[in-house]
Amino acid sequence: MQPVRPQDPVWIGAYRVLARLGAGGMGVVYLARSPGGRLAAVKVIREVYAGDPDFRARFRREIVAAGRVTGTFTAAVLDAGPEADRPWLATAYLPGLTLSEAVATYGGMPAMSVRALAAGLAEALDAIHRVGVVHRDFKPGNVILTAGGPRVIDFGIAHPTDVTAITRVGGVVGSPGFMSPEQVAGEPVGPASDVFTLGSVLAYAATGAEAFGEGPPQARMYRVLTRQADLSGVTEAWLADLITACFRAKPQHRPTAADLLGSLGGTGTSLHGTAWLPGSVAEAVDRRTADARQIPELPASHVAADPAVLDTPTVEPEAVRPQRKPRRRLIVAGLAGAGVLAATGGVAAWFVNDRKETPTPHGATASAPPPEAAVLWRLHVADYYPGMAADSGYLVVWEDRTVRAVDPRTRRIRWSRTTESVHVGTFVTIGAGIAYVSGLGGLAGNSTTAVRIASGATAWSYPGWPRPLPVTLGTVAFFNDPVMAVDAASGARRWTSSVGAASGIIAGDGVVVAATAKAMTALDPGTGRQLWSYPVTQPSLGVAGGSIVFCTDKNGDLHAVRGGKPLWRKHLGSAISEMQLDGGVLYVVAAGGAIVAMKADTGQPRWTTRIATGSGERYGQLTKLAVSGGVVYLSSTDRKAYALDAATGRVLWTYSADVSYFSAPVAVAGAVFVGVRSGDLVALRPPGGAGAGP
C-alpha cells in the first residue's frame, strides 16, 4: 500500500480514494471507501486502453461476467464505471498477501497449507464455472491469502497486452507459465483451461517454483503447449496425482473443479482465520488485516480532482448481492449463487417463434407511455440501494451492515440490528416471521442468525459463517451446508440428509430439491427421505410449485420435471436471469428485456412483453421479479420499476427514480415499495390503484 500521489484522483465515482494498492500495464488500483463505509479495491484503466473502442466493449462484457460470480472464495464486484473517460471497476477489498507475494517472500508452503489452499481454490473455480464464466488468467497474483481463506480475484476480466506479466499471442490473453495448452494454441477455452492452470498454481505454492520453468515467455509457453512440467519438487503423492490429473492433454479428460473439490473434501482444516497458513505468512496476513481496520480518511482537499474519473457510475453489475426472498406458495434458493447467467442471442427468437400471441407493446398504448406511480413517502434506511422483503406485516430492509424492520403503514422503524463487520455486506432471506442474516462477523459472531421480525430479537444462531442462507417452507428452514431441516422458531434440527446440495436448494409445495453439479434430488420436507433424482448438468436457477420443479442447465435448456420425470423441455438459446411461478404460470426474465409468461404444465408461452433496459442493456438483463395479486413487479437495469398485468403482460405503470435492481418491488399494505440509490425506502401509490398491494 502506497500514499496517493498529486496526480491521483480524490474520487472515483462515489468512492473516496484513500491509498494506492499497485499499478500495472492495465492501470492503477486504489484503495477507496464507499459511501456506506465499505473498503474497495478500485481499478482505473490507463488512458491508452480507455480510448480503444474494442477494449471498452470487451471491458463492458467482462464486468457482467465478473458480476455474476458469487462464492465464498471469490471477491465481490461492488460497482463499475465502464462509460467513464477512464473506465473503472470496484471490488471488495481483501486485506492479505497475494500467493505470488507470499511464496516469493517466504518460500513454498507445507502440505497441510497446500491441501487447504487447493480446496478453497477448487471451490472458487467451481463457483465461477457454475455461472458460465471462465477465469482465463488464473495465476498466483490473482489469489489473495486472507483471514477468510484464499480469494480469487480478476475473474473473467479482459487484460490488454502487458509484456511483463500478460502476453497476447494471436489474440490469446494469459500469463506465461500459467496458461493451458489450448490458450497457448489460440483455441477456444472452457472451464478445463482453469483446471489446468490450477495445477500450475498448486505446484508453485508447494515448491516455490513455476512448474514450466523460467525464461522468455515464448519458451515457457512452449513448455506449457508440450506439457513439459517439472514436478520433481512435489513430494506429496496426493498432490502429484492431483496436479498430473489437471495437466492432462485433452480438456475433456481433466477433472472438473467440482470433481477436485469432492476429492479434497474432509481435509480437517478450517479456512477461517489464518491457522491454515504457514506461521510467517499468517502473521503477515494478520498484520494487514489489522492495518485495514485503522485506515484513516484523507483530508477532503488533498489534491485537485481528476475529472477523467469523476463520472457517476453508469451501472452496478449484476449479482453483486446475492439475495433471495420468500414468494407466494414457493421459496427459491438460487442455484449456482445468484443464478444470473450469460445474455447471448437466441432467446428472443425462441419466444417469438414458439408463442401464439403477439408481444404486448411497451406502454399503455403504442403511442403513449404508461403512467408513473406517485410517491406517498420516503424514509432513509441505508447509505445505498437497500435490499427489501415483506413478512409478518413489516418491511425488512438491509444494506451493508444493518438490518431494519419498518412498519409499511406508519413508516416507523420498529427495530434495527447491526452486524460486526465493516467490510462485508449483510445478506438476508426471510420466511415464517424470521429474518435469516448472514455477514462476516454476523449478529452473533461467525454465524447465520435468525431474527424474529416482529421484535428484532435473536431467535437462534448457527455458527460457521459463511453458511448459505436457508430457504423456508412453512415453519421449517432448509440449509444446504449440509442439507438439513431446522425448526424456524427454535433452531432445533429436525433431520440431516446425506444428499449433497452444492448448487443450492429449491423448496415449494411439499418438496425440497437439492441440486448438485450433475443432478436434482427431491426430498420429503418432513423426513428428508429421498423421493426421486433427475440428472441435469450444472443446474443454475430453479423454482418449485404444485408437482413441478423447474430449472435451467448449462446449455440454456429449461427443464420442467414432475416426479423425477421430464414433463417438458425447451432450449432457450440464451439463459434466463430469473423465474417465478404463480397460479400455474411460469414467469421468466430473459435477455434484451423480454418478460415471458408460460403455462407451467406445457411450457406454452402465453405472452411476451419487452421493457426498456436503457444503459443496463449492455450488462445483461433485468434482475429481479416478483408476482403478487395479479401483478408482475420488476426492477430493471434502466433503474426503473415496472408493474405488468400478469394476465396480459401489459405495462400498467412505471416509476423512474434510480430504483434498485438488487431487489424487486414489494406490494403490501395498499402500496408498492422500492429502494433507491440514495438509500431511501419509497412508498408508491400506483395510478388508478393498479397493483397497489394486498
N, C-alpha and C positions, 0 to 999 in steps of 0.2 A: 504494500500500500504506500502511495506517494502523495505528497501535498499537491493541491491543484496548482496550475501554472497560470500566469497572467492571461494567456490566450484561451484558457478553458472557459466553458460556459458556466453561468450561475444556475440556470435552469435547463433541463431537457424535458420538454413537455411540461407535465405537472410535477416532475421530480427535481428536488433540490440537490445539487451536486455537492458532495462532501469531500471526496478524495479521488485520486487516480488509482485504479487497480492494475492497469497494464495497458500496453499498446502492441499492435502487431501490424501485419501487412494489410489487414482488412479495415482496421480502425482503432479507436481508443475505447477502453472500458472504464467507466466511472462507478464509484460507489455513490449512491444517491438515496434520498429518503422520500417516500411517497407522502401525499397529504395526510394519510392516516398513520404515518409513523413507521411504515414498513421499510426496511433496508432493501435496496435493489441494486443489482449489477446492470448498468445501462451501457450497451454497446452502441457507439455512434460511428457510422460508416464514413470512411475517408472520401473527400470530395472527388477524387479521381474515379471512384466507382459510383458515387452518387449521381454523376452526370451521364451514366450509361443506361439507356432505357431498358436494354435486355437484362442488365443486372437488377434494376429496380423491379421489373416484372417477376424475376426469379425470387427476389427477396420477399415480395408480397406473398408468393405461393408458399415459400418456406416458413413464413410466420404462421400461416394456417396450420402447417404440419406440426410445428413446434407447439402451437396452442392446443392441439388435440391430445398431446401426450400428458397423461397424468399417472403418476406412480410414486410409490414410496421412495424410490432411489433415483428420481429424476428431479430437475429443477423447474418449478412452475413458471410459465410465461405470465407476466403481470400486465404488460402494456406494450404498445408499439406505435411508432410514427413513420409508417412506410412512405408517406407522401411528403414528409418534411424535406427541406432543402438538403439536409444530410440525414438520411433515414436512420432510425434507431430502434432498438429492441431492449425491453426491460425484463429481466428475470429475477426470481428470488435470490437474494444474496446469501451465499453459503460460506460462512467462515470456516476455513480449514486450509489444507495443503492439496495441491494437485498431486496425483500419483507420480507424475514425472518429477516434480519438485521433491517429493518425499524420498523417492529412490535415488535421485541424484545427490541428495544431501546425506541420507542415512543408509543407503545400500538396499539390497534385496530384502524381502520380508520373509519371516518364518512361515512354515507350512500352515500353522493354525490361522494366521492372518490371511494368507493367500486363499485358503478354503472359504473363509468368511467373505472375503472380497469377491471371490468367484460367485458365491450365492447371491450377493447383493447385485452384482453386475448382470447376472443372468436374469434376475427378476426385473431389473430396469429395462433390459433389452426386450424381454417378453412384453412388458407394458407398452413399449414403443412399437413393437411389431404388431401387437393386437389391434392398434388403431390405424394400421396401414402405413406406418412411417418406417423408413429405413434410415439409420443414422448417417452412414456413408463417410463419416470421419471419426470413427471410434478409436481413440488413442489415449495414452496416459495423461496428456494435457487436458483432455476433456472428462477426466474422472477426478472429482474432488473428494478427499477424505475428510469427513466431518464427524461431529459428535453424534450425528444421527445415522451414521453409516456412509458408504460410498454413494456419491451422487453423479449421475451422468448429465453433462451439460452440452449445449450446442447441438442437440439432436435435430437432424434434418435441416440445418441452416446452410445455405449456399455459401461457399467460400470462393473468392476470386484467386488469381494466381498470387502465390507468395513463395518466393524461391527459398526461403529459409525453413518453412515448415509445410507449405501446401504447394503441391505441384500439379499443374494441369498438363496432361499429355493427351492429345487427341480428344479434348473435351472432357476428360476424366478428372474428377476432383478427389483428392485424398492426401494422406501423409505417407511419404516413402517409409517402408518398413511396417506400416500399419494399414495396409491395403489388402484386398483379396485378389486372387489371380484374375477374376473376372473384371474387377475395377481396372487393373493394370492393362488388360487386353481391350479395354473400352467397350466391354459387353454390358448388357443390362444387368443391374444388381438388384438383389432382393434381400430379405432377412438373413439368408445364409451368408451373405457377404459380411454382415456384422458379427456373425458367429465365428467366421474365420479370424477376424481381427480381435475378437475376444481372446482367442488362443494366443495371439501375439502379445496382448496386454498382460495376460496372466504369466506368460513366460518372462516378460520384462519385470513384473512385480516380484517374481520368485528369485530371479538371478541377477537383476540389476543391469542386464544387457539385452539388447534387442535380438529377437530370435533370428532375424535375417541380416544381422551384422551391421557394420558401419560402412562408410564410404560414400561416394557420389550417389545422388538419388537414382540415377539410371541403373547403377549396379545393384542397389538394394531392391528396386522394383523387379529387376530381372530374377533375383533370387526368390522373390515372392511368386513370380509367374511360374518358376520351375520348382517351387516348394523346397528350396534348399535351406531348410531351417536347422539351426544348431541348438539342440535341446540337451546338450551334454551337461549343462549346469542344473537341469531339473532332476532332483534326486528322489522325489516322492513318486512312487509308481502310479498312484491315483491321478496325480496332476499330469504326469507324462501321457497317460492314456487319454485324459480329457483333452489336452492340447492336440494330441495326434488326431483325435476324432474331429476337432474343429478344423484341422488343416487338410481334411480330405479334399481331393482334387475337384470332384463334382459337387456343386452346391446341394443337389438333392440327396447326397449321401451324408451330409453333415447333420448332426443333431440340431434340433431347434433350441431356442433359448429356454422354452418350457421344458424340453427334454433334459437339458443340463440342470435346470433348477430342480427338477424331480430327482435327478441322480445325486444332487448335493444336499437334499433335504435332511433335516435332523442332524445338522453339524454340531449342535450343542453349544454354539457360540452366538451370543446376542450381538446384534449390530447397533444397539442403542448404547450411547456413551462411547468411550474410547478404549475400553478394556480389550477389544479385539485387535487393536493396533499394537505394533512394537512400542516399547516404552518411550523411546526418544520421539517417535512420530506422535504418539498420544499426547505427550507433553506439549509439543508444538501446536497441535490442533486445539488443545485446551486453552493455551495462551491466546490463540487467535479468536477463539470463541468468546473468551472473557473480554478481549480488547474490543470486539464488535459491540458489546453492551455499553461501552464507555465512549463511543464516538460522539464528539460534541457537534453542535450545529456551527456552521461558519457564519461570520458576520454577513448581513444581507448585501453589503456593498463591497465584497472582497475583490470583485472585478466587474468590469462592464460586461453586460450580457452579450452573447454572441447571437445575433438574430438568425443565424443559419440553423440553429437547433432550438428555437423558442416556439416552434409550432405546437399548437394544441394537438394532442393525439387524435389521429383520424379514425382509429379503430382499436378496440381492445380485443385481442384474438379470442377465438372460441375456447371453451373448456378450461378457462383459467381457474374457475372454482367449481369443481365437480359437486353438484348438489342434487338431491332428489327429494321430491315432495310427495305427500300422500295424494291419491287420486280417488275419484268416486269409484267404488266397487273394486279397486285394484291398487296395488302398490308395486312400483317398478324399481328394481335395482339395476343401475346402468351396467351392462355387460361391457367388459374391456374399458373400465374407467367411465368417462363421461359419455362414451358412445358417439362422439362427434366424428364423422367419417369423411372421406375424400369427396369433393364436389366435382366429379368429372362428368362428361357429357353422356347423354343417352337416356336418363330417367324421364325427361320431359317427353321424349318421343314415345317411350313405352306407355306413359299415361295417356297421351293423346290418341295413340293407335288402339289402345285396349278399351277405352271407355266409350259409352254410347252418348253421353251427354256432351254438350259443348261447354268449354270453360266459361265460368262466370266472369264477366269483365270486372276489372278493378274499379271499385267505387259504386255508388248507388245507381248511377246510370253511366252510359258510355261517355257522356259529355260533362257530367258534374261529379266532382269529388265527393266522397262520403262525408257526412258531418263530423265535427270534432266534439269530443266529450268536454264537459265543463268541469272546472276544479272546485270541489267543495271545500277542501282544506289541505294544508301541508304541515308536516311535522318533521323536524330534523332529527334523524335517528342514527346517522352514520357519517363518516367522512367521505364515503364514496358510494358506488352502487350498492344498496343493501339487498341481501337475499331475503326471501319472504315466503311465508306459507300461513295457512289458516287452520286452526284447530281449537276445540273447546271454547268457541266464541271469541277467541283472541287472534290477532295477527302476531306471529312470531317473526321477528326481523333480526338479521345478523349481518355483520360486516367486520372483517379483521378480527379483533379480539373480543367483541361484545355481542351478546345475545339479549334481546329485549322482548317483552310481551306488551302489545298495545291493544287497548280497547278500541275496536273499529268504530264504535258509536260515539264515544266521547273524546277520542284521540289521546286519552290518558295513558301514560306509560305505567303499567302495573308493577313491573319489576325489571331489573337489569342485572345481568351476570357478566363478569369479565374473566377471560382466560388469563393464564400467567405468561404466555408467550407474547413478545413484541415483534417477532419476525415471521411467524407463520400464521396464515389465516385460520379462521374458525369456520367449520362446516357443520351443517345441521340437517337432520331429517326429523320428521315429526309423525306422530300417529298415536291414537288412543290416549290422548291427553298428555303425552310425553314428548319432550324435545330431546333428541339424542345429539350431543355436542361432542365434536372431536376437533382437537387442535393441539399443537405441540405444547406440552405442559398441562393442557386441559383445565377443567374447572377444579379437578381434584387430583392433581398430579398427572402422571402419564397414563391417560385413561380415556375411554369413551364414557361420558357422563349422561345419565338420564335425569332430566329436569322436569318437574311437574309444571305443566304450562299454567295451571290455574294459580299457583302460588310462587313459582320460581325456586322452590326448594329442591334440593338434590334427592332423588329417589334412590339411586344406587349408581355405582361406577364399576366398570371392568378395567383392570389395569392392562397396560401393554399397548400404548399408542405407538404407531398408528394402526388401529384396528379398523377395518372397513365399517362404515356406518351401516346399521341394520336396515332391513325393510320390515314393515309391520303388516300383520293380518289380524284384525280384531285386537285382542289384548295380548298378542304374542309378538315378540321381535325376533328376527332371524339374522344371525351373524354368519359370515362365511369364512371365518378365520379362527377355528374350523366351523363347519356348518353346525349350528346349534340353535335350539329354540329356547328363548328366555321369556319369562313372565314379565310383561311390560311394567307392571306396578311394583313388583318386588325385586326383580333381577334374578329370581331363582331359575336355575337351569332346568328345563323340562326334559330335554333329550339332546344328545350329540350324535351326529351321523359320521360314518366313515367315508361318505361320498364327498369328493372334492368339489370346490366351487371357486377356483382361482379366477374365473372370469365373471363372477357375480351371481346374484340370486334374483329370481322373479317370484313374487307371491301374489296370489289372487284367487278368489272364489274356490277355496278349499284345496289348493295345491301350492306347494313350494317347489320351485325348479332351480336346481344347482347347475351351473354352467362351467365347463372346463374348456380347454382349447379344442377338444375333439367331440364333445357330446353335451346334451342337456339331459339331466336326470330328475324325474319328478319324485317328490317325497310327500308322504302323508304329513300334513302340518301338525297333527295331533300326536303322532308316534315316531315320526322320522323314518317310517318304513318305506323302502323303495317301491314305487309304483310302476315306473317304466323308464326307459332310456331311449334317446333319439340321437343318432350320430349326426353331427354338424361341425364343420371346420371353422374354428375361431368365431363363435357367436359373439356379436358385438352390441346388440341392442335388443330389448325384448319387453313384452307385456304379456299378461295372462288375464283371461276373463271368460266366464262361463266354463266350457270344457276345452277351450282352445288356448294354446300357447303360441306366441308369435316371436320370431327372432330373425335377424339378418345374419349372413355369413360373410366370410372374407371376399367372396366373389360378387357380392352385391345382390344375392338372392334373398328374397323374403319368404320365410317358411311359416306355414300355418300347420300346427301339429295338434292332433286330438288323440289322446290315449297312447301316445308314443308312435302313432302312425301319421304319415304325411296326409294332410287334408287338401292343401293346395300349395303351390309354389310358383313364385313369379320372379323372373330375372329382371331387375330394375335397370341394369345398365349403368347405374350410379347409386351409391349408397344413400340412405336417408339419415337425417340427423336426429329425428325424434319421432316417436309414435305414441298414441294414446288410444284407448278403447273405451267406448261409451255407447250403451244402448244397441249393441250388436253392430256397431260401425267402428272401423279402424281408421283413425286419422293419422296421416303421415306427413312429415315435413321433408321436402325433397330439395334438390338443387335448383338454383335460379329462382327462388321464391315460390315454388309450386307447393300448394297445400292440396292433398288428395284425400277424399273420403271414400273408403272401400267397404263393401259388405264383408263382415268378418267371416262368414261361413263359406263364401265363394271366392272372395278376392276381387269381385267385380267392382270397378270404380263407380261411385255414384255422382261425384262432381269433382272438378278441379278448379282451383282459384289461384291466380298468380297475384302476389302483392309485391310492392316495391321493396328492394333491398338496398337501394342507394349506394353509398360508398362501401357498405358492407358486402356488396355482391362480389367484390374482389377477394373476399376472405372466406367464402363458404356460404352457408345457408342461414336461415332462421334458426334460432337456437332453443327457444322454449315455447311450449304449447300446453294449454290446459283446456278441458271441456267441462262446462258446468251450466246446468239449466238451459240446455238447448243452444248454447253459445260456445264457439271456439275462440279462445283468447290466445293471442300471440304477442311475443316480444321479438321484434325484428332487428337485424343488423343495421337498418336505416334509422335506428333509435326511436322508432315509433311503436305504440301499442295498437293492436287491431282487435276488433270484435267481428266475428263472422257468424252468420246464421248457420247452425250445424246441419240444417236440413237441405240448404241450397248452396252454401258457400258464398252467399252474397256478403259483401263487406257492409256491416251495419254502421260502424263508426270507427274513428281513429283518435289517437291522442299523440301529439308531437311535442316532446319536451326532453330530448336526450334520455329516453327511457332505457332502463337497464335491460339487457338481453341475457343476463345471468339467471333471471327467474321470470316465470310467466306472470301476467296479471292475475290477481286473486279477486274473485267476486264473493262478497259476504256482506251481510247487514245492509242490504239495499244499495251498495255502492261497489265500485271496482277500484282496486288499489294497485298502484305501480310504484316501483322505486326508480329514482332518477340519479343522474351522475353526481349531483350536489350532495347526495346522501339523504335527500328528503323522501319521506313516505307521502305519496299524493293520493288523496281520495277523489275519485271521479264520479260525476253524475252523467251517465250516458244520455245522449239526446233521445227524447221520447221514452226513456226508461228501458231502452233495448239493452238487454244483457246487464241489468243492474244488480245482479246477485240475489241470492235467496233471502 
